[in-house]
Amino acid sequence: MTKPKRKYLLVIVIVLFAIAVFLVYQWRPRGPQPGTVLDEARLANRPASDFKAADEDYFHAMDQNNAGAVTLTTDEVKGRNTWVVWTGGNDHLWDNLTVASVGALDLLKTLSSYPNPISSNPGDKMKFSRDNRWAYLGLVNEPCFEKASGPDPERFGLWLDKRTVSPDCPPDPFENETKYPGVRVGSRGQDLPAGTSDQYLPKGRKMPVGSYYGYATGIVGLRLFPNPDFDAKAAANWKPDKYYSDPNYYYSKDLVRPYRVGMSCAFCHVGPNPIKPPADPEKPKWENLSNNVGAQYFWIDRIFDWKADASNYIFQMFHTSRPGSLDTSLVSTDNINNPRTMNAIYNLGPRLEQAKRFGKETLAGGSANNKQFNDFVPADSPLAKFFTAPDTVRSPRVLKDAADSVGALGALNRVYLNIGLFSEEWTLHFRPLIGGKKVTPIEIAVARKNSAYWEATEAQTVDMALFFLRTTAPHKLKDAPGSEKYLGNPDKDQEYAKKLDRGKVVFAENCARCHSSKLPAPAEGLDPDGCSGPNYLNCWNKYWAWTKTEDFKSRMRAIVTAPDFLDGNYLSAEHRVPVTLLQTNACSPLATNAIRDNIWDNFSSETYKELPSVGTIKVYNPVTGEEKQYLMPGGGRGYTRPASLISLWSTAPFLLNNTVGKFNASPSVDARMDSFQDSIEKMLWPEKREKDSVLGEKGIGVIDRTTETCYLRVAPGYVPESLESWGKWLLPNIINENGIEIGPIPHGTPVGLLANLMVQPEEMGFWDRLRHRKKILDLIVAINSKLKELGPNATEAQAQEILRPLADQFMAVSKCPDYVVNRGHYFGTGYDNEPALSNDDKRALIEFLKTF
């Protein structure tokens, strides 16, 4: 071999070696690996037995029915306390998400009532305080607090609500550090330096440890915990005034706040009691609040982007969540924008009985590690009838896509994981908020081994179940103040009685097959045991065909017209209904968190994972309106469980994402009924529903679009250091002294085009993944090219037109190419080869629905 050839070969070898080293560096695991980390309680050598459920009946006035407060047993009291104040160490997650959200989420700001400018602009102020927290954020002000009047020297200078002291407002028993000692990790219990007068640091005392329930905050469902990362260095850097007023200070990924905020289940589930509404929703009393109704007024866009800047794409994405809805896969993102309503919890007992009939699920692999009622109750207890060893469970289906299928206790435990329990492990399995990383399952076995908080939560969930068995009776309109304006008297008004009877018949023949837990036995096609798994669709089709027959309808009429029809009726059959029949927006049944080997793999049954594809649905190009066919994947996806109609009068707007009907921010009976009437008419007369602002003339329903020209922004303090060094030179149009700014994204752009991109291919072979990534790359190149063509002074019309040809490319790499949010549920309109209901029949049905 000649010398030049040897030299050439050596160069090739060196280059290949360099490439190999680079690839190894890029692909090698970084940081802690799943299965190797402990939660803070384990690190502090605290066993799960240390975290006993609180037994004080502090919330005794909550959850009232028409007879007043409900008397609870000690175990039921513990269950309610767990629901309202137990956070399981998830303050660790919500603190980390402040950085992951590039400062958009900042729960310490949400808790504050700061009245002064938040930047150099005197008119730039926080849009909320305790005075309008309900109206603006939809959050429940905790009774016995008052608005901050200045920086609190006992709370590091933060403008936080202050507890009032009066005979009606006893101290919060859950703050008792002696009875409920907090976890001593990091700086908790350590000395802090004496601060200057503007720092409000504790002088001559230590960083508090607190209780493991934290401190009450003035917002129901949020608890305050001393931040173990707030050490002497962080304390020296702490400037509370700058935290509120200087964006260069508070938009810094290195800022350590003195407190972390933990979240209990109550944050998303406590709301005004429909039959005992508060006189002033900004000032409720405990007797005005209920634990099971769901946060129906919750503005996720304003909570998860505290500044609510409509020119930022992050806000625009959150803004697609109507009040009372959120995407439950928001943190463990599946790259599908999928807002769903907060679940109300009614008639838990009848719901569990329904699970015995239709909820048979087989467990396998990690799902078999879920605890069951049998682990906590005696063998002769009614609660022990939902599990048969080794692998059969009778499970209610909690999530709207019917994915929670491992038993009621497993479903409750998963909720705690989803709000941050053992986030030290949980967030190692995905990239929070933004995705783009291969998702792996969090394993129950690992959680039980490495998290004391997980074990403690498991031990407390049976008490929560007992609490809900006692307190989830329906809130009926007849028990609400002023209900006589909306309900007739069948004993005195024969015309009304006749109308009501007709409404029962209409319900029996058209609605009860999905919205009643009292059904003829057997349910042909689905009985016995629910007929789930690979053959489910065949069973469903047989059942559905039977519900159209006179045999079913006559038997159902007898059930509905019986005097006790509504007694103990969950008003849902909890079947898995194919989206091909429902025609509702497909993003919920396309959710991937619970499919095999995804994050919730251990919380979905083998039965769920073996469900077949439901077939093909119609979707629409959101720019041209062109109709396309989309094949729904199987493996669990494609189904929706019917909503319960209990207390329907109080739960409008309707559909699984609150898109049908108008929203009314008042929890009064009159406001609820105003929303109900508008919403139920749009459900039964779909032609009354809102149409899309761009494609409405083509008869296409609402597509969520950006409300103004916006940009995807990252504040300078959150730009990665590696990008700061070379990014300004390489990408001057995107990275500059103001951080990262990608756009403009035109006004009217369908939000789902960006939000639903399949960044990380799932269930694809090697070559299919390569082809998919090539499509993503081509799309990015095309977007970049088009944005350059626009220039800085482009008009909105120019921006929309230049991005128009890209819609098909977006749809080709979308995890959910269905962008119409208020579609579907067309029963009673002549749909599915059934006769249409007359206007009189629809009005009679509405009168009957009011009695639920």
Beta strands, then each sheet from edge to edge (+ up, - down):
strand 1: 145-146
strand 2: 162-163
strand 3: 215-216
strand 4: 222-226
strand 5: 259-263
strand 6: 271-272
strand 7: 289-290
strand 8: 325-326
strand 9: 340-341
strand 10: 360-362
strand 11: 387-388
strand 12: 392-394
strand 13: 577-578
strand 14: 616-620
strand 15: 627-631
strand 16: 639-640
strand 17: 710-714
strand 18: 735-736
strand 19: 739-745
sheet 1: 1+ 2-
sheet 2: 3+ 4- 5+
sheet 3: 6+ 7-
sheet 4: 8+ 9-
sheet 5: 10+ 12- 11+
sheet 6: 13+ 16-
sheet 7: 14+ 15-
sheet 8: 17+ 19- 18+
end
